[in-house]
Amino acid sequence: MDCPQRSAEWLASFYKWRTDYETFPRERSDDGRHYKHERLRKARKSLVALCNAGTLFTYLDEELLRDGAAPSMSNRIENLNGRIRRMLVNHRGMSIDHRIKAVFRFCYMASKCPKSSADMLKTFPDDDEVREWRMRAAKAKGDDTGEPAR
């Protein structure tokens, strides 16, 4: 059996499952405020969105392999964002201003032609400049504290 037919059969069985078990994910907890199967609801919603967008079985599209192997990841920016998040988690004791500087430096070092460390020290913003930027941005949004949202 070929892949397009198998994917069509899977989609048909998924939609049948949704119809057959339509009420199950709607069950509420004893207090009536929360759903009993919240994780199932989230997973189902994700699958429905992928099915409706027609992207669930994109990897089966032979046109994607016409020019060679498909890349293992589809979005370079997500890779960079993930590395920034990991860096911030690994250094979570930093103040907000130091975190901003760390992201600034991280992004700069990921650029094509970063300067030497000595040149960076001369040209990069200092703590006072970063604090001033942060406070100016906060005030523009009506926040006089400049504290990060938690």
DOVEXLO-351753 format. One line per 10 residues: number of its first residue (from 1); for each residue x, y, z of N, C-alpha, C. Coordinates in nm, 4 decimals. Each point is the difference from the previous one (the first is absolute). Layout:
NUM) X,Y,Z,X,Y,Z,X,Y,Z; ...
END
This chain:
1) 0.0855,-0.1174,0.0000,-0.0855,0.1174,0.0000,0.0901,0.1237,0.0000; -0.0308,0.0980,-0.0836,0.0861,0.1182,-0.0098,-0.0323,0.0999,0.1114; 0.0942,0.0920,0.0222,-0.0093,0.0952,0.1110,-0.1202,0.0939,-0.0090; -0.0306,0.0585,-0.1159,-0.1182,0.0888,-0.0035,-0.1287,-0.0712,0.0404; -0.0138,-0.1260,-0.0419,-0.1208,-0.0744,0.0355,-0.0022,-0.0276,0.1507; 0.1142,-0.0369,0.0560,0.0076,-0.0263,0.1443,-0.0279,0.1267,0.0802; 0.0522,0.1146,-0.0455,-0.0256,0.1236,0.0729,-0.1485,0.0367,-0.0090; -0.0629,-0.0229,-0.1163,-0.1438,0.0272,-0.0139,-0.0809,-0.0908,0.0917; 0.0403,-0.1266,0.0112,-0.0693,-0.0921,0.0905,0.0169,0.0430,0.1448; 0.1191,0.0468,0.0357,0.0233,0.0462,0.1372,-0.0886,0.1201,0.0306
11) -0.0069,0.0954,-0.0940,-0.0843,0.1184,0.0200,-0.1463,-0.0405,0.0159; -0.0456,-0.0942,-0.0811,-0.1388,-0.0461,0.0099,-0.0255,-0.0647,0.1361; 0.0944,-0.0818,0.0458,-0.0194,-0.0657,0.1302,0.0082,0.1019,0.1141; 0.0819,0.1022,-0.0152,0.0080,0.1053,0.1033,-0.1321,0.0756,0.0086; -0.0562,0.0373,-0.1146,-0.1281,0.0712,0.0010,-0.1117,-0.0892,0.0536; 0.0054,-0.1301,-0.0285,-0.0988,-0.0938,0.0560,0.0156,-0.0060,0.1508; 0.1232,-0.0062,0.0487,0.0258,-0.0016,0.1453,-0.0553,0.1255,0.0645; 0.0223,0.1161,-0.0643,-0.0520,0.1262,0.0546,-0.1521,-0.0042,0.0118; -0.0641,-0.0575,-0.1000,-0.1470,-0.0080,0.0015,-0.0472,-0.1004,0.1039; 0.0632,-0.1176,0.0046,-0.0425,-0.1058,0.0927,0.0194,0.0418,0.1460
21) 0.1049,0.0702,0.0288,0.0321,0.0365,0.1384,-0.0114,0.1509,0.0219; -0.0990,0.0577,-0.0590,-0.0193,0.1446,0.0050,-0.0252,0.0500,0.1423; -0.0742,-0.0747,0.0798,-0.0371,0.0465,0.1338,0.1082,-0.0273,0.1043; 0.0819,-0.1015,-0.0215,0.1022,-0.0389,0.0978,0.0924,0.1165,0.0390; 0.0569,0.0735,-0.0947,0.0889,0.1096,0.0405,-0.0713,0.1163,0.0683; -0.1316,0.0044,-0.0073,-0.0751,0.1083,0.0631,-0.0318,-0.0263,0.1464; 0.0352,-0.1184,0.0502,-0.0308,-0.0329,0.1394,0.0697,0.0985,0.0926; -0.0713,0.0403,0.1028,0.0520,0.0974,0.0968,0.0388,-0.0709,0.1291; 0.0855,0.0641,0.0769,0.0390,-0.0534,0.1300,-0.1169,0.0141,0.0970; 0.0164,-0.0516,0.1204,-0.1090,0.0008,0.0977,-0.0469,0.1406,0.0338
31) 0.0922,0.0968,-0.0016,-0.0401,0.1373,0.0322,-0.0692,0.0690,-0.1183; 0.0071,-0.0609,-0.1197,-0.0667,0.0533,-0.1167,0.0711,0.1151,-0.0680; 0.1152,0.0394,0.0530,0.0715,0.1147,-0.0574,0.1097,-0.0406,-0.0967; 0.0526,-0.1190,0.0128,0.1139,-0.0427,-0.0815,-0.0376,-0.1242,-0.0813; 0.0669,-0.0152,-0.1135,-0.0197,-0.1203,-0.0799,0.0821,-0.1137,0.0599; -0.0570,-0.1207,-0.0014,0.0714,-0.1170,0.0522,0.1191,-0.0375,-0.0872; -0.0130,0.0188,-0.1283,0.0992,-0.0492,-0.0957,0.0649,0.1168,-0.0742; 0.0559,0.0932,0.0733,0.0545,0.1221,-0.0597,0.1127,-0.0295,-0.0986; 0.0886,-0.0927,0.0345,0.1116,-0.0321,-0.0899,-0.0495,-0.0650,-0.1294; -0.1002,-0.0842,0.0112,-0.0601,-0.0601,-0.1193,-0.0631,0.1077,-0.0870
41) -0.0671,0.0963,0.0617,-0.0624,0.1095,-0.0746,0.1047,0.0805,-0.0764; 0.1136,0.0279,0.0653,0.1073,0.0762,-0.0656,0.0594,-0.0779,-0.1162; 0.0236,-0.1286,0.0212,0.0562,-0.0830,-0.1073,-0.0972,-0.0078,-0.1177; -0.1281,-0.0190,0.0296,-0.1006,-0.0071,-0.1055,-0.0067,0.1317,-0.0777; 0.0034,0.1113,0.0729,-0.0056,0.1313,-0.0652,0.1203,0.0204,-0.0919; 0.1192,-0.0437,0.0445,0.1195,0.0118,-0.0841,-0.0130,-0.0830,-0.1265; -0.0473,-0.1228,0.0146,-0.0173,-0.0867,-0.1171,-0.1044,0.0551,-0.0959; -0.1084,0.0525,0.0532,-0.1036,0.0585,-0.0862,0.0566,0.1179,-0.0779; 0.0786,0.0848,0.0678,0.0589,0.1157,-0.0676,0.0939,-0.0443,-0.1118; 0.0823,-0.1019,0.0251,0.0912,-0.0507,-0.1029,-0.0761,-0.0630,-0.1162
51) -0.1059,-0.0732,0.0321,-0.0816,-0.0613,-0.1061,-0.0675,0.1067,-0.0844; -0.0577,0.0997,0.0652,-0.0698,0.1061,-0.0730,0.0959,0.0815,-0.0861; 0.1226,0.0180,0.0474,0.0988,0.0760,-0.0769,0.0619,-0.0841,-0.1111; -0.0206,-0.1316,0.0061,0.0569,-0.0884,-0.1014,0.1495,-0.0208,0.0161; 0.0495,0.0162,0.1204,0.1441,-0.0111,0.0227,0.0415,-0.1225,0.0805; -0.0939,-0.0806,0.0443,0.0343,-0.1151,0.0834,0.0902,-0.0991,-0.0722; -0.0255,-0.0229,-0.1267,0.0785,-0.0974,-0.0765,0.0870,0.0677,-0.1062; 0.0459,0.1187,0.0278,0.0831,0.0742,-0.0947,0.1262,-0.0776,-0.0361; 0.0566,-0.0710,0.0964,0.1244,-0.0735,-0.0249,-0.0152,-0.1086,-0.1066; -0.1231,-0.0365,-0.0340,-0.0221,-0.1010,-0.1037,-0.0003,0.0595,-0.1407
61) 0.0031,0.1318,-0.0098,-0.0045,0.0668,-0.1300,0.1330,-0.0229,-0.0733; -0.0053,-0.0719,-0.1102,0.1215,-0.0337,-0.0743,0.0633,0.1216,-0.0660; -0.0773,0.1048,-0.0221,0.0538,0.1236,-0.0585,0.1054,0.0624,0.0918; -0.0144,-0.0204,0.1299,0.0965,0.0564,0.0950,0.1383,-0.0649,-0.0147; 0.0032,-0.1234,-0.0466,0.1261,-0.0735,-0.0117,0.0598,0.0107,-0.1407; -0.0647,0.0748,-0.0865,0.0469,0.0118,-0.1385,0.1425,0.0528,-0.0070; 0.0353,0.0982,0.0845,0.1332,0.0613,-0.0036,0.0977,-0.0634,0.0990; -0.0332,-0.1139,0.0534,0.0862,-0.0661,0.0972,-0.0730,-0.0177,0.1319; 0.0754,-0.0406,0.0999,-0.0595,-0.0276,0.1309,-0.0569,0.1282,0.0608; -0.1115,-0.0151,0.0698,-0.0620,0.1141,0.0681,0.0812,0.0326,0.1252
71) 0.0054,0.1274,0.0381,0.0747,0.0362,0.1211,-0.0636,-0.0623,0.1233; 0.0830,-0.0289,0.1002,-0.0511,-0.0648,0.1204,-0.0829,0.0949,0.0839; 0.0169,0.1291,-0.0183,-0.0861,0.0957,0.0694,-0.0515,0.0995,-0.1032; -0.1146,0.0536,0.0258,-0.0630,0.0838,-0.1007,0.0179,0.1491,0.0245; 0.0526,0.0386,0.1142,0.0040,0.1411,0.0299,0.1270,0.0351,0.0765; 0.0917,0.0695,-0.0646,0.1265,0.0349,0.0652,-0.0195,0.0928,0.1178; -0.0975,0.0895,-0.0086,-0.0209,0.0939,0.1094,-0.0432,-0.0735,0.1261; -0.0777,-0.1069,-0.0129,-0.0408,-0.0763,0.1174,0.1206,-0.0658,0.0652; 0.0949,-0.0442,-0.0805,0.1219,-0.0570,0.0548,0.0742,0.1060,0.0810; 0.0124,0.1212,-0.0533,0.0672,0.1090,0.0706,-0.0761,0.0370,0.1263
81) -0.1333,0.0111,-0.0097,-0.0800,0.0329,0.1178,0.0142,-0.1063,0.1083; 0.0042,-0.1251,-0.0385,0.0179,-0.1076,0.0968,0.1343,0.0098,0.0708; 0.1035,0.0323,-0.0739,0.1321,0.0150,0.0622,0.0020,0.1191,0.0953; -0.0681,0.1082,-0.0361,-0.0074,0.1162,0.0897,-0.0746,-0.0379,0.1278; -0.1131,-0.0703,-0.0140,-0.0754,-0.0420,0.1187,0.0835,-0.0897,0.0902; 0.0729,-0.0943,-0.0585,0.0849,-0.0878,0.0819,0.1078,0.0790,0.0715; 0.0598,0.0983,-0.0674,0.1022,0.0831,0.0618,-0.0585,0.0752,0.1191; -0.1195,0.0544,-0.0161,-0.0629,0.0744,0.1095,-0.0385,-0.0915,0.1162; -0.0437,-0.1214,-0.0307,-0.0323,-0.0950,0.1069,0.1272,-0.0382,0.0757; 0.1079,-0.0209,-0.0713,0.1257,-0.0378,0.0637,0.0574,0.1124,0.0860
91) -0.0396,0.1228,-0.0266,0.0506,0.1164,0.0739,-0.1159,0.0775,0.0613; -0.0923,-0.0713,0.0631,-0.1227,0.0645,0.0459,0.0191,0.0922,0.1198; 0.1157,0.0076,0.0588,0.0229,0.0891,0.1124,0.0340,0.1426,-0.0408; 0.0114,0.0257,-0.1295,0.0377,0.1337,-0.0461,-0.1148,0.0986,0.0179; 0.0365,0.1253,0.0215,-0.1008,0.1062,0.0042,-0.0579,0.0185,-0.1399; -0.1109,0.0715,-0.0078,-0.0642,0.0206,-0.1300,0.0927,0.0740,-0.0954; 0.0747,0.0983,0.0495,0.0908,0.0744,-0.0874,0.1132,-0.0890,-0.0508; 0.0500,-0.0871,0.0846,0.1064,-0.0911,-0.0443,-0.0543,-0.1034,-0.0975; -0.1271,-0.0399,0.0189,-0.0618,-0.0936,-0.0939,-0.0135,0.0649,-0.1377; -0.0396,0.1274,-0.0019,-0.0115,0.0723,-0.1272,0.1357,0.0077,-0.0683
101) 0.1029,0.0322,0.0777,0.1351,0.0079,-0.0574,0.0466,-0.1364,-0.0504; -0.0343,-0.1060,0.0741,0.0405,-0.1344,-0.0411,-0.0657,-0.0379,-0.1333; -0.1284,0.0322,-0.0157,-0.0693,-0.0290,-0.1265,0.0599,0.0841,-0.1124; 0.0272,0.1264,0.0296,0.0615,0.0891,-0.0977,0.1327,-0.0583,-0.0486; 0.0849,-0.0408,0.0947,0.1313,-0.0562,-0.0353,-0.0156,-0.1334,-0.0733; -0.0926,-0.0844,0.0465,-0.0219,-0.1298,-0.0625,-0.0390,0.0178,-0.1466; -0.0948,0.0893,-0.0255,-0.0442,0.0234,-0.1379,0.1134,0.0566,-0.0843; 0.0771,0.0896,0.0593,0.1100,0.0585,-0.0748,0.1043,-0.1061,-0.0352; 0.0307,-0.0872,0.0954,0.0995,-0.1045,-0.0256,-0.0500,-0.1012,-0.1027; -0.1303,-0.0109,-0.0173,-0.0562,-0.0904,-0.1002,-0.0029,0.0641,-0.1390
111) 0.0354,0.1285,-0.0085,0.0000,0.0680,-0.1296,0.1190,-0.0477,-0.0838; 0.0027,0.0397,-0.1261,0.1019,-0.0517,-0.0918,0.1410,0.0482,0.0319; 0.0151,0.1256,0.0399,0.1337,0.0563,0.0213,0.0092,0.0743,0.1330; -0.0014,-0.0712,0.1120,0.0077,0.0704,0.1282,0.1385,0.0617,0.0222; 0.0027,0.1082,0.0747,0.1259,0.0674,0.0318,0.0749,-0.0782,0.1074; 0.1220,0.0420,0.0251,0.0774,-0.0630,0.1071,-0.0590,0.0403,0.1347; 0.0348,-0.0715,0.1040,-0.0508,0.0308,0.1343,0.0406,0.1398,0.0430; 0.1224,0.0422,-0.0336,0.0463,0.1340,0.0373,-0.0859,0.1078,-0.0668; -0.0310,-0.0185,-0.1280,-0.0853,0.0965,-0.0709,-0.1421,-0.0015,0.0555; -0.0468,-0.1178,0.0370,-0.1337,-0.0088,0.0572,-0.0082,0.0787,0.1307
121) 0.1010,-0.0098,0.0839,-0.0009,0.0728,0.1270,-0.0057,0.1503,-0.0219; 0.0614,0.0467,-0.1070,0.0004,0.1435,-0.0290,-0.1345,0.0490,-0.0523; -0.0687,-0.0825,-0.0781,-0.1190,0.0469,-0.0720,-0.1323,-0.0497,0.0562; -0.0021,-0.1067,0.0758,-0.1265,-0.0520,0.0505,-0.0545,0.0889,0.1111; -0.1319,-0.0019,0.0201,-0.0591,0.0838,0.1046,0.0407,-0.0461,0.1398; 0.0143,0.0979,0.0897,0.0315,-0.0344,0.1386,-0.1304,-0.0163,0.0785; 0.0121,-0.0317,0.1282,-0.1183,-0.0252,0.0826,-0.0958,0.1192,0.0021; 0.0553,0.1218,0.0098,-0.0851,0.1195,0.0063,-0.0793,0.0194,-0.1290; 0.0629,-0.0243,-0.1150,-0.0705,0.0140,-0.1279,-0.1125,-0.1022,-0.0126; 0.0271,-0.1226,0.0405,-0.1021,-0.1044,-0.0080,-0.1166,0.0348,0.0919
131) 0.0293,0.0446,0.1217,-0.1044,0.0390,0.0943,-0.0839,0.1147,-0.0582; 0.0674,0.0977,-0.0616,-0.0704,0.1129,-0.0608,-0.0917,-0.0476,-0.1130; 0.0466,-0.0906,-0.0852,-0.0824,-0.0544,-0.1081,-0.1225,-0.0719,0.0566; 0.0246,-0.0823,0.1024,-0.1083,-0.0777,0.0595,-0.1052,0.0915,0.0614; 0.0445,0.1035,0.0726,-0.0935,0.0925,0.0636,-0.0767,0.0813,-0.1049; 0.0664,0.0412,-0.1068,-0.0664,0.0750,-0.1063,-0.1071,-0.0865,-0.0672; 0.0332,-0.1267,-0.0246,-0.0978,-0.0907,-0.0612,-0.1169,-0.0249,0.0942; 0.0263,-0.0144,0.1298,-0.1068,-0.0230,0.0967,-0.0916,0.1213,0.0093; 0.0587,0.1189,0.0047,-0.0814,0.1221,0.0094,-0.0851,0.0197,-0.1243; 0.0505,-0.0399,-0.1149,-0.0774,0.0112,-0.1234,-0.1247,-0.0885,0.0062
141) 0.0049,-0.1047,0.0823,-0.1147,-0.0898,0.0160,-0.0808,0.0347,0.1249; 0.0335,0.1131,0.0655,-0.0757,0.0415,0.1180,0.0445,-0.0635,0.1294; 0.1181,-0.0603,0.0020,0.0521,-0.0659,0.1198,0.1144,0.0838,0.0545; -0.0165,0.0534,0.1212,0.1055,0.0835,0.0591,0.1053,-0.0797,0.0751; -0.0269,-0.1291,0.0247,0.0960,-0.0796,0.0774,0.1102,-0.0583,-0.0866; -0.0326,-0.0408,-0.1213,0.0993,-0.0626,-0.0859,0.0328,-0.1418,0.0388; -0.0782,-0.0549,0.0924,0.0242,-0.1375,0.0434,-0.0543,-0.0976,-0.1041; 0.0696,-0.1135,-0.0188,-0.0498,-0.0986,-0.0970,-0.1289,-0.0629,0.0490; -0.0871,-0.0364,-0.0915,-0.1249,-0.0692,0.0343,0.0320,-0.1406,0.0439; -0.0651,-0.0464,0.0997,0.0235,-0.1363,0.0504,-0.1172,-0.0876,-0.0304
END
